[in-house]
Amino acid sequence: MKKLLVPGVTLLLLVSSCGPKIYKSNEFDDVTVKHRLVAILPSDVTINLRPNEAKKMPVEEIEKNRQSTGYAIQDKMYSWFLNRSDKFKYTVKFQDVSKTNSLLKDAGISYADLRDKSKESLAKLLGVDAVISNITRMDKPMSEGVAVAIGVLVGAWGSTNNVTTTITIHEAKQGDLIWKYDYVAQGSVGSSPENLVNGLMRNASRKFPYNDKE
């Protein structure tokens, strides 16, 4: 495999976005009044390549990039909450993602397995009151597979036509969805997981639950 040299690569921020859509259960306050600890799961990432690129990129390489991006988004979300805990006065603590991932690994649950696990079973395994999950879909990365190659090398992706991402919170007892936030960035997008999370959370922060300033 040829080495890919990408000198002077500039990672652009999200250039435009659609208005977010937010769902909050009517029972949210009653359900969460005793919540103390919440876990953040690795992000479920889908990378949709152009047809010609999909033929050129090994499946293993695409999967490697998908997983590395999923764990990077999880880590950046955790850091985002920690860095702003004083400002937003969260009413819960967030489980260290290294502990979350260690518990999942010890239970034999791989990244690919997470899609098939119920939220209540994951919450019980992790010993938390609720789980935060994220789904991110990236459409049509830059031509010739450069975006994916860059992602493998430096943990970032290149220009895309569309990035759709959703944050959800499911409570532990029944696994019910109690909060959902949809965010869409459109146009020519190039971003690191950190920039995506910053853009997502800047918009979500004022409406994010477990926030006594809401």
C-alpha positions in Angstrom: 0.0 0.0 0.0 1.4 3.4 -1.0 2.1 5.9 1.8 -0.1 8.9 1.6 1.6 12.2 2.1 -0.8 15.1 2.8 1.3 18.2 3.5 -0.4 21.3 4.6 -3.8 19.7 5.1 -6.3 22.3 6.5 -9.3 20.9 8.5 -12.3 23.1 8.0 -15.1 23.6 10.5 -18.7 22.9 9.7 -19.8 25.6 7.3 -23.5 25.4 7.7 -26.1 23.5 9.6 -29.8 22.9 9.8 -31.8 23.8 12.9 -31.6 21.1 15.5 -34.6 18.9 16.4 -35.1 18.1 20.1 -37.3 15.6 21.8 -37.7 15.4 25.6 -40.0 13.0 27.3 -42.9 14.4 29.4 -41.7 12.1 32.2 -38.1 13.2 32.0 -38.0 15.1 35.3 -39.8 12.4 37.2 -37.6 9.6 35.7 -34.3 11.4 36.2 -34.8 12.9 39.6 -32.6 10.3 41.2 -30.1 9.9 38.4 -26.5 10.3 39.6 -24.2 8.6 37.1 -24.5 8.5 33.3 -22.3 6.6 30.8 -21.3 7.8 27.3 -21.2 5.0 24.7 -18.8 4.9 21.7 -20.4 6.6 18.8 -22.0 4.5 16.1 -20.4 5.9 13.0 -21.4 5.2 9.4 -19.1 6.3 6.5 -20.7 6.3 3.1 -18.1 6.5 0.3 -18.6 7.3 -3.3 -19.1 4.2 -5.4 -15.7 4.3 -7.0 -13.9 4.9 -3.7 -15.8 2.0 -2.0 -14.3 -0.3 -4.6 -10.8 0.9 -3.9 -10.8 1.0 -0.1 -10.3 -2.3 1.8 -13.3 -3.1 4.0 -10.9 -3.6 7.0 -9.6 0.0 6.5 -13.0 1.5 6.4 -14.0 -0.4 9.5 -10.9 0.6 11.3 -11.6 4.3 10.6 -15.3 3.9 11.6 -14.3 2.5 15.0 -11.5 4.9 15.6 -13.8 7.8 14.9 -16.5 6.3 17.1 -14.2 6.1 20.1 -12.8 9.6 19.3 -16.3 11.1 19.4 -17.1 9.4 22.7 -13.9 10.7 24.2 -14.5 14.3 23.0 -18.0 14.3 24.3 -16.7 13.2 27.7 -14.1 15.9 27.7 -16.7 18.5 26.6 -18.9 17.6 29.7 -15.9 17.7 32.0 -14.6 21.0 30.8 -17.9 22.7 31.2 -19.2 21.1 34.4 -18.6 24.3 36.4 -20.5 26.4 33.8 -23.5 24.3 33.4 -23.7 22.7 36.9 -24.7 19.3 35.7 -26.8 17.3 38.2 -25.1 14.0 37.3 -21.6 12.8 36.9 -20.3 11.2 33.7 -18.6 7.8 33.9 -15.0 7.9 32.8 -15.0 6.5 29.2 -12.0 4.4 29.9 -14.0 2.6 32.6 -17.0 2.3 30.3 -14.9 0.8 27.5 -13.1 -1.5 30.0 -16.4 -2.9 31.3 -17.7 -3.4 27.8 -14.5 -5.3 26.8 -14.5 -7.4 30.0 -18.1 -8.4 29.1 -17.0 -9.5 25.6 -18.9 -6.7 23.9 -17.1 -5.4 20.9 -17.7 -2.1 19.1 -19.8 -4.0 16.4 -21.9 -5.7 19.2 -23.2 -2.4 20.6 -25.8 -2.0 17.9 -27.5 -5.2 18.9 -27.5 -4.6 22.7 -30.5 -3.0 24.5 -29.8 0.2 26.3 -31.2 -1.2 29.6 -28.8 -4.1 29.5 -25.8 -1.8 28.8 -26.8 0.5 31.6 -27.1 -2.4 34.0 -23.7 -3.7 32.9 -22.1 -0.3 33.3 -23.8 0.4 36.7 -25.3 3.7 35.6 -28.7 5.4 35.7 -28.7 6.2 32.0 -26.7 5.9 28.8 -25.9 8.6 26.3 -25.4 7.3 22.8 -24.5 9.0 19.5 -25.1 8.1 15.9 -23.0 9.9 13.2 -23.5 9.4 9.5 -20.9 10.9 7.1 -21.8 11.0 3.4 -19.5 11.1 0.4 -16.1 11.9 1.8 -13.6 13.6 -0.5 -12.6 11.9 -3.7 -10.0 9.1 -4.1 -10.5 7.9 -0.6 -8.2 10.7 0.8 -10.7 11.4 3.6 -10.6 7.9 4.9 -6.9 7.6 4.6 -6.4 10.9 6.5 -8.9 9.6 9.2 -6.8 6.5 9.7 -3.6 8.5 10.0 -4.6 11.5 12.1 -8.1 10.8 13.3 -9.9 13.3 11.1 -12.0 13.1 7.9 -12.1 15.3 4.9 -14.7 17.1 2.8 -18.2 15.7 3.0 -21.6 16.7 1.6 -23.5 15.9 4.8 -22.9 14.9 8.4 -25.9 13.8 10.4 -25.5 13.2 14.1 -27.9 12.3 16.9 -27.5 12.2 20.6 -29.9 10.1 22.7 -30.4 9.4 26.4 -32.0 6.2 27.5 -32.9 5.5 31.1 -31.7 2.3 32.7 -34.7 0.6 34.2 -36.8 0.1 31.0 -34.4 1.4 28.4 -36.9 4.1 27.4 -35.8 7.0 25.2 -36.1 10.2 27.3 -34.2 12.7 25.3 -33.1 13.0 21.6 -31.2 15.7 19.7 -30.7 15.7 15.9 -28.1 17.9 14.3 -27.3 18.1 10.5 -24.2 19.9 9.1 -24.3 20.5 5.3 -22.0 21.7 2.6 -18.3 21.1 2.2 -17.3 19.8 5.6 -13.9 18.9 6.9 -13.6 18.3 10.6 -11.9 16.4 13.4 -14.1 14.5 15.9 -13.3 17.3 18.3 -14.7 20.0 16.0 -17.8 17.9 15.2 -18.5 17.5 19.0 -17.9 21.2 19.7 -20.3 22.2 16.9 -22.9 19.7 18.1 -22.6 20.4 21.8 -22.5 24.2 21.3 -26.0 23.9 19.8 -27.2 21.3 22.3 -25.8 22.7 25.5 -28.6 25.1 26.3 -31.2 22.4 25.9 -29.1 19.5 27.3 -30.9 17.9 30.3 -29.2 17.3 33.7 -28.4 21.0 33.5 -29.8 23.1 36.3 -29.4 26.2 34.1 -31.8 24.8 31.5 
